[in-house]
């Protein structure tokens, strides 16, 4: 006979002399007791009454005394506002303690309330990533920055199909361990996620007490020497390049434009300010507008470039990198990472001997220029570099350049 979570059983037995009787089993004073009935209906009635007493928490039904009786009474009173049976509360508590593996339940509850409780809005990682990108776009951040943000956070979004508030520092540490990045890329990823988590905290998608990067330390970056092309290597590349690719290589080698800036550059950016290339803020890596002087040899490379559309480079960013690496292999020149821009800064500094001027033209800080490029090239070597120009043909249309 069941009432709530309380159960009283009836057993049927045979009498020694023959016939049937029924036993109602229950506990009394901590001992198992039975009441005997020759009639099943009376046994059922008694069992039902005992079950109701137990369900109500009637202490008389349990017949316990002393310390146990006091404990039972306190426990029953504690859970009465929640309208759940005492044994259910005990089972839930036992399961929770088992899951916490020795940690205190009150601390676990406090942690949950901080991260998932009042004031925290549940937001999936995917939706949160989309919203931060849209918010940054609305604030006028450059497309280059947004592309980088989307690339890094896109990988994070693919890794976690859950609510942001459900993440733990261990989840994030596992994500980083699987990336297998260089120290610089690792640190860039960490900075991006710090920006993302801070943004989420301002929107109350993540607790302000949460530190998902607690176990992710910055890695010490190994400084690598700056590599540049020799004038002979650059001449070999330009000789075999198509007119379009040659113009793009010249923009990097003789004006210091980044690859991301070149693939976004329009002919109007070159023609708008005679003698200068205008790099708009939304096309620059640093989101800062700058003017780069057009050197005499650069104006000749630009003059022979085809103008089939508004963009200087008609292909995609991926195809630009593919074309340059294929060209290097064809010219038997070892391709060096970012060496065109490094070459411009190094040779330009050797030519003008002015760190601040080169920093403005390259869109770098004077500290970075002074630290990495000082005294790499002599004025004589710089003169050879900026003397590289295409062979004279009838196709060349003079463009104004700065000396």
RODO-2510 file (C-alpha; in nm, 4 decimals, decimal comma):
residues 403
     n   res          X          Y          Z
     1     x     0,0000     0,0000     0,0000
     2     x     0,1595     0,3286    -0,1158
     3     x     0,0985     0,6853    -0,0090
     4     x     0,3350     0,9440    -0,1543
     5     x     0,6788     0,7915    -0,1280
     6     x     0,5853     0,5756     0,1712
     7     x     0,5174     0,2061     0,1142
     8     x     0,3784    -0,0569     0,3544
     9     x     0,3792    -0,4206     0,2394
    10     x     0,1277    -0,6999     0,3103
    11     x     0,2498    -1,0602     0,3126
    12     x     0,0279    -1,3672     0,2700
    13     x     0,1199    -1,6817     0,4717
    14     x    -0,0294    -2,0226     0,5527
    15     x    -0,1339    -2,1189     0,9039
    16     x     0,0120    -2,4360     1,0508
    17     x    -0,3280    -2,5920     1,0872
    18     x    -0,4323    -2,4794     0,7435
    19     x    -0,5866    -2,1604     0,6134
    20     x    -0,4456    -1,8204     0,5134
    21     x    -0,3479    -1,5109     0,7177
    22     x    -0,1951    -1,1735     0,6292
    23     x     0,0959    -0,9828     0,7821
    24     x     0,1345    -0,6036     0,7631
    25     x     0,5071    -0,5149     0,7921
    26     x     0,6390    -0,1853     0,9296
    27     x     0,9176    -0,0453     1,1507
    28     x     0,8652     0,0428     1,5136
    29     x     1,1402     0,1750     1,7390
    30     x     1,3933     0,0893     1,4710
    31     x     1,2778    -0,2727     1,4584
    32     x     1,0794    -0,4586     1,1995
    33     x     0,7280    -0,5370     1,3278
    34     x     0,4271    -0,7220     1,1904
    35     x     0,0536    -0,7171     1,2610
    36     x    -0,1484    -1,0271     1,1696
    37     x    -0,4926    -1,0305     1,0115
    38     x    -0,7134    -1,3167     0,9007
    39     x    -0,9076    -1,0836     0,6687
    40     x    -0,7341    -0,9224     0,3677
    41     x    -0,9515    -0,6127     0,3684
    42     x    -0,8636    -0,5382     0,7303
    43     x    -0,4924    -0,5896     0,6488
    44     x    -0,5210    -0,3476     0,3586
    45     x    -0,6921    -0,0876     0,5747
    46     x    -0,4193    -0,1088     0,8384
    47     x    -0,1423    -0,0964     0,5781
    48     x    -0,3030     0,2065     0,4166
    49     x    -0,3289     0,3818     0,7524
    50     x     0,0372     0,3126     0,8307
    51     x     0,1410     0,4428     0,4878
    52     x    -0,0525     0,7662     0,5404
    53     x     0,1087     0,8145     0,8809
    54     x     0,4564     0,7657     0,7344
    55     x     0,3810     0,9990     0,4446
    56     x     0,2623     1,2714     0,6828
    57     x     0,5808     1,2330     0,8832
    58     x     0,3850     1,1247     1,1848
    59     x     0,6534     1,0505     1,4429
    60     x     0,4200     0,8185     1,6286
    61     x     0,4012     0,6032     1,3177
    62     x     0,7761     0,5514     1,3302
    63     x     0,7925     0,5058     1,7040
    64     x     1,1477     0,6462     1,7227
    65     x     1,2867     0,8004     2,0353
    66     x     1,5749     1,0125     2,1604
    67     x     1,8356     1,1621     1,9252
    68     x     1,6965     0,9960     1,6110
    69     x     1,3545     1,1441     1,6780
    70     x     1,5040     1,4946     1,7141
    71     x     1,7037     1,4600     1,3897
    72     x     1,4044     1,3355     1,1981
    73     x     1,1878     1,6211     1,3242
    74     x     1,4445     1,8862     1,2278
    75     x     1,4931     1,7344     0,8825
    76     x     1,1206     1,7175     0,8190
    77     x     1,0737     2,0785     0,9236
    78     x     1,3600     2,1954     0,6997
    79     x     1,2085     2,0509     0,3808
    80     x     0,8439     2,1262     0,4608
    81     x     0,8414     2,4590     0,2591
    82     x     0,9495     2,2692    -0,0530
    83     x     0,6729     2,0111    -0,0342
    84     x     0,8952     1,7120    -0,1108
    85     x     0,9293     1,3828     0,0805
    86     x     1,2195     1,3489     0,3187
    87     x     1,3623     1,0459     0,1432
    88     x     1,3593     1,2334    -0,1920
    89     x     1,5589     1,5160    -0,0364
    90     x     1,8055     1,2681     0,1104
    91     x     1,8512     1,0885    -0,2217
    92     x     1,9096     1,4142    -0,4113
    93     x     2,1637     1,5255    -0,1537
    94     x     2,3469     1,1935    -0,1721
    95     x     2,3611     1,2080    -0,5534
    96     x     2,4924     1,5648    -0,5426
    97     x     2,7644     1,4773    -0,2910
    98     x     2,8683     1,1838    -0,5040
    99     x     2,8922     1,4024    -0,8156
   100     x     3,0904     1,6731    -0,6327
   101     x     3,3436     1,4127    -0,5227
   102     x     3,4047     1,5596    -0,1776
   103     x     3,3413     1,9280    -0,2502
   104     x     3,0917     2,1038    -0,0273
   105     x     2,7402     2,1394    -0,1642
   106     x     2,6971     2,5000    -0,0472
   107     x     3,0082     2,6111    -0,2393
   108     x     2,8841     2,4344    -0,5510
   109     x     2,5493     2,6112    -0,5231
   110     x     2,7200     2,9478    -0,4707
   111     x     2,9341     2,8885    -0,7820
   112     x     2,6291     2,7948    -0,9879
   113     x     2,4381     3,1044    -0,8794
   114     x     2,7314     3,3289    -0,9690
   115     x     2,7621     3,1858    -1,3182
   116     x     2,4106     3,0694    -1,4046
   117     x     2,1854     3,2376    -1,1531
   118     x     2,0052     3,5665    -1,1263
   119     x     2,0982     3,8316    -1,3838
   120     x     2,2801     3,5964    -1,6249
   121     x     2,1155     3,5674    -1,9664
   122     x     2,1657     3,2351    -2,1397
   123     x     2,3243     3,2954    -2,4782
   124     x     2,4703     3,0316    -2,7074
   125     x     2,8351     3,0649    -2,8077
   126     x     2,7351     3,0864    -3,1755
   127     x     2,4899     3,3719    -3,1241
   128     x     2,7323     3,5552    -2,8928
   129     x     3,0070     3,5381    -3,1580
   130     x     2,7741     3,6744    -3,4260
   131     x     2,6628     3,9594    -3,2012
   132     x     3,0123     4,0755    -3,1039
   133     x     3,1136     4,0893    -3,4712
   134     x     2,8060     4,2959    -3,5576
   135     x     2,8695     4,5254    -3,2600
   136     x     3,2312     4,5825    -3,3661
   137     x     3,1207     4,6509    -3,7250
   138     x     2,8672     4,9050    -3,5988
   139     x     3,1489     5,0752    -3,4045
   140     x     3,3388     5,1287    -3,7282
   141     x     3,6171     4,8728    -3,6877
   142     x     3,8062     4,7877    -4,0061
   143     x     3,7038     4,4946    -4,2228
   144     x     4,0503     4,3506    -4,1717
   145     x     3,9987     4,3466    -3,7951
   146     x     3,6511     4,1997    -3,8355
   147     x     3,7845     3,9278    -4,0646
   148     x     4,0500     3,8334    -3,8096
   149     x     3,7916     3,8378    -3,5305
   150     x     3,5567     3,6204    -3,7329
   151     x     3,8336     3,3736    -3,8169
   152     x     3,9462     3,3182    -3,4581
   153     x     3,6035     3,3250    -3,2959
   154     x     3,4663     3,1100    -3,5779
   155     x     3,6904     2,8251    -3,4654
   156     x     3,5751     2,8776    -3,1070
   157     x     3,2103     2,8746    -3,2186
   158     x     3,2614     2,5458    -3,4020
   159     x     3,4197     2,3892    -3,0947
   160     x     3,1384     2,4700    -2,8489
   161     x     2,7721     2,4118    -2,9313
   162     x     2,6410     2,5216    -2,5924
   163     x     2,5528     2,8261    -2,3853
   164     x     2,8402     3,0599    -2,3049
   165     x     2,7712     3,0425    -1,9315
   166     x     2,8109     2,6619    -1,9419
   167     x     3,1811     2,6859    -2,0301
   168     x     3,4525     2,6177    -1,7741
   169     x     3,8231     2,7111    -1,7680
   170     x     3,8990     2,3444    -1,8357
   171     x     3,6927     2,3596    -2,1581
   172     x     3,8882     2,6608    -2,2793
   173     x     4,2229     2,5067    -2,1847
   174     x     4,1369     2,1931    -2,3835
   175     x     4,0457     2,4126    -2,6813
   176     x     4,3829     2,5890    -2,6706
   177     x     4,5746     2,2630    -2,6342
   178     x     4,4187     2,1370    -2,9570
   179     x     4,5163     2,4464    -3,1602
   180     x     4,8909     2,3733    -3,1872
   181     x     4,9866     2,7360    -3,2538
   182     x     5,3086     2,9311    -3,2491
   183     x     5,3636     3,1515    -2,9454
   184     x     5,2589     3,4688    -3,1267
   185     x     4,9443     3,3135    -3,2754
   186     x     4,8622     3,1580    -2,9371
   187     x     4,8848     3,4980    -2,7678
   188     x     4,6785     3,6617    -3,0436
   189     x     4,4092     3,3963    -2,9935
   190     x     4,4154     3,4586    -2,6184
   191     x     4,3721     3,8335    -2,6693
   192     x     4,0800     3,7750    -2,9046
   193     x     3,9025     3,5486    -2,6553
   194     x     3,9696     3,7965    -2,3746
   195     x     3,7948     4,0612    -2,5838
   196     x     3,5067     3,8208    -2,6495
   197     x     3,4605     3,7206    -2,2846
   198     x     3,4785     4,0817    -2,1651
   199     x     3,2140     4,1750    -2,4213
   200     x     2,9946     3,8880    -2,2965
   201     x     3,0314     4,0058    -1,9365
   202     x     2,9150     4,3567    -2,0259
   203     x     2,6041     4,1984    -2,1800
   204     x     2,5450     3,9738    -1,8723
   205     x     2,5896     3,6592    -2,0789
   206     x     2,8789     3,5652    -1,8549
   207     x     2,9360     3,6308    -1,4874
   208     x     3,1761     3,9145    -1,4115
   209     x     3,3433     3,6805    -1,1639
   210     x     3,4090     3,4234    -1,4336
   211     x     3,7659     3,3929    -1,5621
   212     x     3,7626     3,1332    -1,8383
   213     x     4,1244     3,2156    -1,9248
   214     x     4,2488     3,1552    -1,5702
   215     x     4,4687     2,8620    -1,6758
   216     x     4,5805     3,0123    -2,0089
   217     x     4,9077     3,1986    -1,9638
   218     x     5,0778     3,4108    -2,2262
   219     x     5,3569     3,2304    -2,4051
   220     x     5,6983     3,3855    -2,4360
   221     x     5,7502     3,4756    -2,8000
   222     x     6,0787     3,3888    -2,9626
   223     x     6,2152     3,6812    -3,1581
   224     x     6,3095     3,5853    -3,5127
   225     x     6,5484     3,7892    -3,7271
   226     x     6,3955     4,0171    -3,9877
   227     x     6,4444     3,8735    -4,3372
   228     x     6,4625     4,0920    -4,6459
   229     x     6,5104     4,0371    -5,0176
   230     x     6,8303     4,1390    -5,1900
   231     x     6,7909     4,3706    -5,4916
   232     x     6,8954     4,0836    -5,7189
   233     x     6,6211     3,8591    -5,5746
   234     x     6,3590     4,1291    -5,6139
   235     x     6,4691     4,1902    -5,9721
   236     x     6,4250     3,8193    -6,0492
   237     x     6,0723     3,8214    -5,9056
   238     x     5,9653     4,1336    -6,0937
   239     x     6,1103     4,0083    -6,4210
   240     x     5,8891     3,6967    -6,4270
   241     x     5,5752     3,8506    -6,2713
   242     x     5,2731     3,9475    -6,4763
   243     x     5,2180     4,3256    -6,5010
   244     x     4,9326     4,3024    -6,2488
   245     x     5,1280     4,0937    -5,9986
   246     x     5,4412     4,3042    -6,0522
   247     x     5,2484     4,6189    -5,9571
   248     x     5,1244     4,4511    -5,6390
   249     x     5,4737     4,3286    -5,5478
   250     x     5,6043     4,6799    -5,6095
   251     x     5,3411     4,8262    -5,3769
   252     x     5,4704     4,6003    -5,1016
   253     x     5,8418     4,6371    -5,1804
   254     x     5,8559     5,0103    -5,2586
   255     x     5,5639     5,1469    -5,0512
   256     x     5,5464     4,8977    -4,7645
   257     x     5,1805     4,8043    -4,8110
   258     x     5,0624     4,4915    -4,6340
   259     x     4,9125     4,2091    -4,8402
   260     x     4,5721     4,2695    -4,6804
   261     x     4,5932     4,6354    -4,7812
   262     x     4,6981     4,5553    -5,1379
   263     x     4,4050     4,3229    -5,2085
   264     x     4,1679     4,5994    -5,0899
   265     x     4,3443     4,8834    -5,2694
   266     x     4,1609     5,0656    -5,5488
   267     x     4,3121     5,2737    -5,8299
   268     x     4,1271     5,5725    -5,6899
   269     x     4,3348     5,5369    -5,3693
   270     x     4,6454     5,5906    -5,5841
   271     x     4,5085     5,8705    -5,7994
   272     x     4,3183     6,0698    -5,5361
   273     x     4,6258     6,2390    -5,3902
   274     x     4,8932     6,2957    -5,6595
   275     x     5,2268     6,1545    -5,5494
   276     x     5,0761     5,9565    -5,2602
   277     x     4,8824     5,6374    -5,1932
   278     x     4,5975     5,6914    -4,9501
   279     x     4,5332     5,3954    -4,7223
   280     x     4,1851     5,4478    -4,5780
   281     x     4,1236     5,3521    -4,2160
   282     x     3,8851     5,0682    -4,3049
   283     x     4,1496     4,9142    -4,5328
   284     x     4,4420     4,9451    -4,2906
   285     x     4,5383     4,6751    -4,0431
   286     x     4,5685     4,9290    -3,7624
   287     x     4,2423     5,1057    -3,8595
   288     x     4,4422     5,4283    -3,8973
   289     x     4,4480     5,6292    -4,2218
   290     x     4,7912     5,7052    -4,3677
   291     x     4,9552     5,8517    -4,6782
   292     x     5,2425     5,6641    -4,8414
   293     x     5,4667     5,8442    -5,0912
   294     x     5,4962     5,6992    -5,4409
   295     x     5,8675     5,6602    -5,5213
   296     x     5,9925     5,7223    -5,8760
   297     x     6,0438     5,3523    -5,9496
   298     x     5,7036     5,2599    -5,8058
   299     x     5,5253     5,5012    -6,0383
   300     x     5,6676     5,3111    -6,3350
   301     x     5,5517     4,9733    -6,2059
   302     x     5,2034     5,1138    -6,1525
   303     x     5,2016     5,2666    -6,4994
   304     x     5,2332     4,9289    -6,6749
   305     x     4,9672     4,7586    -6,4620
   306     x     4,6345     4,6711    -6,6325
   307     x     4,3267     4,8612    -6,5150
   308     x     4,0416     4,6260    -6,5917
   309     x     3,8489     4,7113    -6,2749
   310     x     3,8524     4,9431    -5,9748
   311     x     4,0741     4,7141    -5,7643
   312     x     4,4478     4,6990    -5,8253
   313     x     4,4453     4,3204    -5,7650
   314     x     4,1648     4,1477    -5,9504
   315     x     4,1874     3,8156    -5,7655
   316     x     4,1138     3,6967    -5,4141
   317     x     4,3424     3,7254    -5,1120
   318     x     4,4115     3,3512    -5,1254
   319     x     4,5025     3,3694    -5,4936
   320     x     4,7403     3,6592    -5,4259
   321     x     4,9430     3,4466    -5,1846
   322     x     4,9293     3,1483    -5,4190
   323     x     5,0517     3,3604    -5,7104
   324     x     5,3452     3,5027    -5,5130
   325     x     5,4672     3,1649    -5,3866
   326     x     5,4420     3,0151    -5,7358
   327     x     5,6322     3,3121    -5,8754
   328     x     5,9101     3,2669    -5,6183
   329     x     5,9463     2,9008    -5,7134
   330     x     5,9603     2,9900    -6,0821
   331     x     6,2227     3,2588    -6,0194
   332     x     6,4177     3,0219    -5,7903
   333     x     6,3995     3,2739    -5,5089
   334     x     6,3364     3,1538    -5,1546
   335     x     6,0123     3,3107    -5,0371
   336     x     6,0501     3,4812    -4,6992
   337     x     5,7550     3,5578    -4,4744
   338     x     5,6494     3,9237    -4,4970
   339     x     5,9893     4,0020    -4,6534
   340     x     5,8556     4,2521    -4,9098
   341     x     5,7296     4,4837    -4,6369
   342     x     6,0386     4,4186    -4,4231
   343     x     6,2507     4,5079    -4,7251
   344     x     6,0710     4,8376    -4,7822
   345     x     6,1102     4,9452    -4,4194
   346     x     6,4751     4,8414    -4,4074
   347     x     6,5781     5,0029    -4,7354
   348     x     6,3635     5,3118    -4,6782
   349     x     6,5248     5,3658    -4,3393
   350     x     6,8663     5,3268    -4,5000
   351     x     6,7655     5,5875    -4,7588
   352     x     6,6054     5,8622    -4,5467
   353     x     6,7710     5,7901    -4,2075
   354     x     6,4525     5,9003    -4,0265
   355     x     6,2742     5,6490    -3,8009
   356     x     5,9657     5,8661    -3,7411
   357     x     5,9146     5,9319    -4,1114
   358     x     5,9399     5,5628    -4,2004
   359     x     5,7053     5,4739    -3,9138
   360     x     5,4397     5,7093    -4,0547
   361     x     5,4776     5,5721    -4,4070
   362     x     5,4692     5,2066    -4,2959
   363     x     5,1968     5,2444    -4,0349
   364     x     5,4193     5,1118    -3,7547
   365     x     5,5356     5,2617    -3,4276
   366     x     5,8789     5,4282    -3,4163
   367     x     5,9719     5,1854    -3,1379
   368     x     5,9080     4,8857    -3,3631
   369     x     6,1035     5,0439    -3,6495
   370     x     6,3985     5,1319    -3,4267
   371     x     6,3987     4,7932    -3,2548
   372     x     6,3831     4,5676    -3,5607
   373     x     6,5087     4,7576    -3,8635
   374     x     6,7825     4,9968    -3,7479
   375     x     7,1092     4,9739    -3,9483
   376     x     6,9993     4,6717    -4,1560
   377     x     7,0665     4,8472    -4,4876
   378     x     7,3160     5,1076    -4,5994
   379     x     7,2282     5,4115    -4,8148
   380     x     7,4121     5,2498    -5,1081
   381     x     7,2035     4,9320    -5,0793
   382     x     6,8866     5,1407    -5,0500
   383     x     6,9775     5,3246    -5,3705
   384     x     7,0042     4,9914    -5,5544
   385     x     6,6687     4,8756    -5,4159
   386     x     6,4728     5,1845    -5,5201
   387     x     6,6418     5,1831    -5,8618
   388     x     6,4552     4,8639    -5,9607
   389     x     6,2141     4,9566    -6,2388
   390     x     6,0629     4,7955    -6,5500
   391     x     6,2237     4,8146    -6,8885
   392     x     6,1240     5,1268    -7,0793
   393     x     5,8356     5,0614    -7,3193
   394     x     5,5854     5,2701    -7,5058
   395     x     5,3161     5,1515    -7,2647
   396     x     5,4554     5,3473    -6,9706
   397     x     5,2467     5,6530    -6,8843
   398     x     5,4302     5,8814    -6,6395
   399     x     5,2695     5,9261    -6,2957
   400     x     5,3694     6,1886    -6,0464
   401     x     5,6048     6,0538    -5,7806
   402     x     5,7698     6,1924    -5,4702
   403     x     6,1438     6,1986    -5,4324
***
